[in-house]
Amino acid sequence: MSQEGKEDDESQAQELPVKFNFIPESITSPFIDIFPGQNEGMVRGEPGGFVFSREYGRRANEIYQFKPRKDDAWVCTFSKSGTTWTQELVWLIANGCDTEKAKQIPLQMRSPYLEGDYLISPEKMPQEIRECWALEALTKRPSPRVIKSHLPFNLLPPQLLETSKVVYVARNPKDVIVSNYHHFKLFKFHDFKGTLEDFANYSMDGQIYYSPYFPHVLDAWSKRHYPNVLFLFYEEMKQDLRAVVERVAAHLNQTVTEEQMVRVLEYLSFKNLASTEAAGKEKVKEMGIMNEDAGTFFRKGKTGDWKNHFSPELNERIDKWIQDNLAGSDLKFVMELDKQD
């Protein structure tokens, strides 16, 4: 048997070391009253406390057994940490800075969402999305693949960090809470009806999809020196996008000419991506997964926008939550920027 075949057999034999249990409170009041779109309930994994959909809990091992490739590029983040922006950047670098192709083909078709098919039960997922995101389709997708995931590293294929290039992006937790709040209001499979303070409390208590936040980010931070991992901060992208494009290109062993750089920076501007998203929003509405009156996917993208949302009392509690969870760590977040793109 070839070495590659042995490695395949060994990875296949590894079982997911996390067990998922249904959270009964996720389908009873008061939770279900303010998350009515999540009426199928949630699961929590142990060890780790990871929270996600009930459908994922049934099928989590499928993703754990998924085979990464050496020429894959993975974009990994906690939800609403600059994922879409980074996906576009990574896809462009991996595909010769082809901005024209990027304009013609929706991002969700160019860069599939690894666990997107697990958000809700299959019969409720629009067929067009299932065909794009289904693990079987992703397995057959030609290289180079650019794959997005919000799962923490311990739930991703165990050979990922030794096999594929990974770009992990972290964003300060205050802006993540605000951005996630609007995101959960936007999509019908959440349909969040509560206040921002409600959402912040559930976030800090580790009771929303993809939580808890700090174990997700801190584990990635601990792996930032792995050769295949590039750890970025969203705030770095806001401050100097050109420098980040250069770092991503170097990480993916690609060269970007000045002419390509100019095109890429223009394409990645917030104004351009927001207009592209607006043009595609009607298509998403047709699929029936987005609330029409809940805003847009690209909202502001500003670092420090949390200041416009938190009361002094809530901000104080969030500060305490951050301080407690970063105790003993050298990870530091930038909460505000004097200048940003």
Residue pairs with C-beta under 8 A, 6 or more apart in sequence:
1 9
7 159
8 67
11 65
11 67
11 157
11 158
11 159
12 65
14 64
14 65
14 158
15 61
15 64
16 60
16 61
16 64
16 155
17 154
18 45
18 46
18 47
18 48
18 50
18 60
18 154
18 155
19 45
19 46
20 43
20 44
20 45
20 56
20 57
20 60
21 43
21 44
21 45
21 46
21 57
22 41
22 42
22 43
22 54
22 57
23 41
23 42
23 43
23 44
23 51
24 41
25 31
26 32
26 35
26 38
26 41
26 42
27 39
27 40
27 41
31 207
32 38
32 39
33 193
34 192
34 193
34 194
34 198
35 184
35 190
35 191
35 192
35 193
35 194
36 191
36 193
37 187
37 188
37 189
37 190
37 191
37 192
38 53
38 189
38 190
38 191
40 53
40 54
40 55
40 120
40 121
41 54
42 51
42 52
42 53
42 54
42 209
43 51
43 52
43 53
43 54
43 56
43 57
44 50
44 51
45 51
45 52
45 57
45 60
45 155
48 152
48 154
48 215
49 206
49 211
49 212
49 215
50 151
50 152
50 155
50 210
50 211
50 212
51 206
51 207
51 208
51 209
51 210
51 211
51 212
52 115
52 118
52 209
52 210
53 118
53 119
53 120
53 209
55 118
55 119
55 120
55 121
55 122
56 115
56 118
56 119
59 118
60 118
60 155
62 135
63 114
63 115
63 118
63 135
63 151
63 155
63 156
63 157
64 155
64 156
64 157
64 158
65 157
66 114
66 135
66 138
66 139
66 157
67 139
67 157
68 74
68 157
68 159
68 160
68 163
68 164
69 143
69 145
69 163
69 164
70 163
70 164
71 143
71 144
71 145
71 164
72 143
72 144
72 145
72 146
72 147
72 163
72 164
72 165
73 90
73 91
73 93
73 94
73 144
73 145
73 146
73 147
73 164
73 165
73 166
73 167
73 252
74 146
74 147
74 148
74 149
74 160
74 164
74 165
74 166
74 167
75 83
75 86
75 87
75 90
75 111
75 146
75 147
75 148
75 149
75 167
75 169
76 148
76 149
76 150
76 151
76 153
76 156
76 166
76 167
76 168
76 169
76 220
77 83
77 86
77 150
77 168
77 169
77 170
77 171
78 150
78 170
78 171
78 176
78 210
78 213
78 216
78 217
79 150
79 176
79 180
79 183
79 209
79 210
80 171
80 176
80 179
80 180
80 183
81 169
81 170
81 171
81 176
81 234
82 169
82 171
82 234
82 237
83 148
83 150
83 169
84 107
84 273
84 297
84 298
85 234
85 237
85 268
85 273
85 301
86 167
86 169
86 232
86 237
87 107
87 111
87 146
87 148
88 102
88 107
88 267
88 268
88 273
89 244
89 245
89 248
89 264
89 268
90 111
90 146
90 167
90 248
90 252
91 102
91 107
91 110
91 111
91 146
92 98
92 99
92 102
92 264
92 267
92 268
93 245
93 248
93 249
93 252
93 254
93 256
93 264
94 144
94 146
94 252
94 254
95 101
95 102
95 144
96 260
97 256
97 260
97 263
97 264
99 263
99 264
99 266
99 267
101 110
102 110
102 267
103 267
103 276
106 280
106 283
108 116
108 129
108 132
108 133
109 132
110 146
111 146
111 147
111 148
112 132
112 133
112 137
112 138
112 141
112 145
112 147
112 148
113 133
113 148
113 149
114 133
114 135
114 138
114 147
114 148
114 149
114 151
114 156
115 149
115 150
115 151
116 129
116 133
117 125
117 129
117 130
117 133
117 134
117 135
119 125
119 189
120 189
122 130
124 189
126 287
126 288
126 289
128 287
129 287
129 289
131 137
138 145
138 147
149 156
150 209
150 210
151 210
152 215
152 216
152 219
152 220
153 160
153 161
153 219
153 220
153 223
154 219
157 163
160 166
161 223
161 226
161 228
161 229
162 228
163 228
164 228
165 228
165 230
165 251
165 252
166 228
166 229
166 230
167 230
167 232
167 248
167 251
168 220
168 223
168 224
168 229
168 230
168 231
168 232
169 232
169 233
169 234
169 237
170 217
170 220
170 221
170 231
170 232
170 233
170 234
170 333
171 179
171 233
171 234
171 235
172 234
172 235
172 303
172 333
172 334
172 335
173 213
173 214
173 318
173 321
173 322
173 333
174 306
174 310
174 315
174 318
174 322
174 335
175 234
175 302
175 303
175 304
175 305
175 306
175 335
176 213
177 196
177 199
177 200
177 203
177 306
177 318
178 196
178 305
178 306
178 309
179 299
180 199
180 203
180 208
181 192
181 196
181 199
181 200
181 309
182 294
182 295
182 299
183 190
183 297
184 190
184 191
184 192
184 199
184 208
185 191
185 192
185 291
185 294
185 295
186 290
186 291
186 294
186 295
186 296
186 297
187 289
187 290
187 291
188 288
188 289
188 290
188 291
189 289
190 209
191 291
192 199
196 309
196 310
196 314
197 311
197 314
199 208
200 310
200 314
200 317
200 318
202 208
203 211
203 213
204 317
204 318
204 321
206 212
206 213
210 216
214 325
214 326
217 331
218 325
218 329
218 331
220 229
220 231
221 231
221 329
221 331
223 229
223 231
224 231
230 247
230 248
230 251
232 244
232 247
232 248
233 333
233 334
234 303
235 303
235 333
235 334
235 337
235 340
236 243
236 244
237 244
237 341
238 301
238 302
238 303
238 337
238 340
238 341
239 337
239 339
239 340
239 341
241 265
241 268
241 341
242 261
242 265
245 256
245 261
245 264
245 265
245 268
246 256
249 255
249 256
256 264
266 272
267 273
269 341
270 298
270 301
270 341
273 298
274 296
274 298
277 296
277 297
277 298
278 296
278 298
281 290
281 296
281 297
284 290
285 292
302 340
303 334
303 335
303 336
303 337
303 340
304 335
304 336
304 337
306 315
306 335
307 336
310 318
322 333
326 332
